[in-house]
Amino acid sequence: MTQNPYGVDPPTRPPALRKSLGLVDGVAIAASSTAATTSIGIGLGVTAGVVGLHLPAIMLLAFLPVLGIAGAYTRLNRVEPNAGNGYVWVGRSLSPWLGFLVGWVSIVATVAFLAYTTAVTGSAILQLAGQAGVHEVAGLALDPGSTAQTTVVGIGILVAVTFTAVTGIRTAARLQSGLLVFEYVVLLGFCGYGIVTGPHAFSLSWFDPFAIPSASALAQGLLLSVFCYWGFEAAFTVNEEVRDPKDASRAGIITLVTMLGLFLLGSIAFQRVLSEDELAGHGAEGLAFFGERLASQPLAALPLVALMVSAVASLQAGVIPTARGMFAMSRDRTLGPVWSRVSARYGTPAAGTLLIGALATGVAALALVIPRLADMIMATVNAVGIVVALSYALTALAAAVRFRGLLREDWRQGIRAVVLPSLSAAALLGLGGYLVWSFYTSTDHFELSADNGWFLLLTPTLMIASGFLAAAWAKWVRKSPYFRTGRGTDADAPQLLATSR
């Protein structure tokens, strides 16, 4: 008999990951994936350029649908914990094609995010070098705003954190915990001080979403804010490696609520210290400028160090869940067998982790076609925001379909399990659709520029189209059983319960 390259034939027990994580580890991984300091240091300036001095309002408004999505993840995880999460849940409840698409766009979006974060990490390092008095190397003037320079420096860090992720998720989680403590202490200290001493008066209008300049600004601001919250679900991708699957759910919710608090704190602090023009005009260097307005050197460098630490942590945290998602898909033969190879030494998908790092390096190199870092960040965030909104919406709809019977049995449970996820899905689909339409109608020609609507649509379109092509290959060439049932081959999941209670 020819040996199966995937190692197992369903329903034979598939390869299992080592259970070594607790609640704190899950929170550390999810919090690092959301990268609060990076989102505050860079995302707030980008978002302010769209919505003006209404950052608290847009962060609160975006939190509502994301909270509904988190509830859907939690309830689905309670009945079917799986490293593939949305890929398995959507495939089982809606359609294997849509399930595969969720898994695929999550992977490609994270790879794009890793490429973006690679450049952000390099920019932070170059800014620190400048503050230390190093302005050129071998005759080359260091420029934190250069995509080429920041990418080259960041790739070196990406390689290092990828190898750390290979050695074991427990080791990675411990590193994440230490990095988080440092960056949160710095973030809380500077933001708290900024709120107390900032020269600009506090205004309740900051919390008024109706004061945002236009509907398109509201839509784009919401999408940018959803991107800031993106990553809390990393806790669910390691649910096969936690000792109690409920810890994954708790970690996801704890992380999301913590992010809301940090984003509100950062938004208020930035608007107390910086003017609207200063907020929108500093982009990737916003946190460094914020620190310089509050303190002199060397204390002013601390926020920049925290940004660098956050970027490094989010690089590692991005590699980990992506490799786990591809591990789950490989077990179902929807992806190649290399992704489900578990290292005998470390108990991790080592080969897949290394390949994710290599893919992210390649995408980071492709991003060099956009010379200005600020433009590259805007293009990446818009593209990832659209596909993340689609992925979240489909997962929420899967929860609504899976638990629709609760509407007849217990209307209170039905509202939480069906109505709220459905409303969240509708909000995100409407938001993404409106933004796609506004990008399409904003221009009549294609141009390789971050302010060209057709260019901004190209990346998410390629992400989604490539997903359907990959799904067709998995169904008809690999002949994956996933496309007959939508079910994933989970190593350790319990039997499905009738309801989520």
C-alpha positions, 0 to 999 in steps of 0.5 A: 500500500502506498503511504499517505503523505498526510500521515493519517486517513480520517477517521484515524486519529490525526496528529495532535499538538502538545497541551501545555498552555494555561489561561495566562498564556492564552491571554499573552498570545492573544494580547500580543496578536492584537498588539495594543501598543502598535495599534495605538502608536501607529493606528491612532494616527492613521485613523485620526487622518480619517475621522479627526478628533473622534478616536474614542467614538470610533473605537467604542463603535467598532467594539460593538460588532467585534464583541458580538463576534467574540461571543460567537467564537466563545460559544462555538469554541465551547462545543467544538474546540479546534485549531482551525476554528472559523474554518471548521465552524463555517465549513460545518454550519454554512458551506465547506467552500465558505469555511475554506475561504475563512481559513484561507483569508485568515492566513493570507491576511496574517501573512500581509500583517506580518509583512506590515509589522516587519516594516513597523519593527524596522522603523522603530529600530531605526528611530531608536538608532536616530535618537541614540545619535546613529544617523547613517551606516556605511555612508547610508543615511538612515530613514525610518520612513523608508519602506526598503530600509525598515523592511530589511531591518525588520526581516532580521527580527522576523527570522529570529522570532520565527525560530523562537516560535518553532521551539515551542509555544510555551517558550513563546508564551513566556516571552510574550508575557514578559514583553507585554508587562514592559510595554503595558507599564510604559503605555499606561504610564505615558498615556496616564501622564498625557491625560493629566497634563495634556494642553488640549481640553477634554471634550465630550464631542470626542465620543460623538460618532455623529460628528465624524465628517462623512459616511465614508469617513465613518466606514473607513474609520470603523474598518481601521478600528476593527483592524486594531481589535483583530487578533483576539481570536488568536486565543482560539487557534491554540485551543488544542494546546490549552489544558482546558478549552474554556481557557481559550474562550476566557482569554479571547474575551479578557483580551478584547475588553482589555484592548477596549480600555487601552484604546480608549486610554490611548485615544484620549491621551493622544488627543489631550497632548496632540493636535489633529494635524499632529495626530494625522501627520506623524503616522508610523512615528506617532508614538515617538512624537507623543513621547517627545512631547511629554518627556525629555531624553532618555525617558522620551525614548521609552514609548518607542522602545515599547512600540518596538517590543510590541511589534516584535511580540506581534510578529511572533504572535502572528506566526503562531496562530497562522501555523496552527490554522494551516496545521488544521487545514492540512489535517483535512487535506485542504492544504499540503502535508507539510503543514501538519508535520509535528516536530517530535522534539518540540510538539509544534508544527515546526516546518509550517512555522518556518514556511510562514516566516518565509512567506511573510519575508517574501510578501514584505519584499513585495511591499517594496513597490510602495516606497513610503512606509506610511502609504504601505501601512495604509494600503495593508490595513485597508486590505486586511480590514476588508477580508477580516470583516468578511471572515468575522461576519461568516463566523458569526453567521455560522454561530447563528445557524448552528444555534438557531434552535435556541430561539425556540427553546430559550429566547434569552439564550437565542438572542445571545447566540443567534440575534447578536451574532447576526447583527454583528455579521450584518454590520461588518458585511455592510461596512465592508461592502460600503467601503468596497463601493466607495473605493471603486467609485473614487477613481476611474483608473488604476494607479500603484498608489495608496490613495488610489481606490482601485489599487486599494481594492486589488489586494483584498480581491486577490486574497478572496479570489485566490481562496476560491482557486485554492479551494477548487484545487483542494476539492478536485485535486487533493480530493479532501473529505472536508468538502463532503462534510465541512467537518475538521479532523480534530485530534482531541475535541469532545463530541458535539453538544446539542446546545452551547449551554 
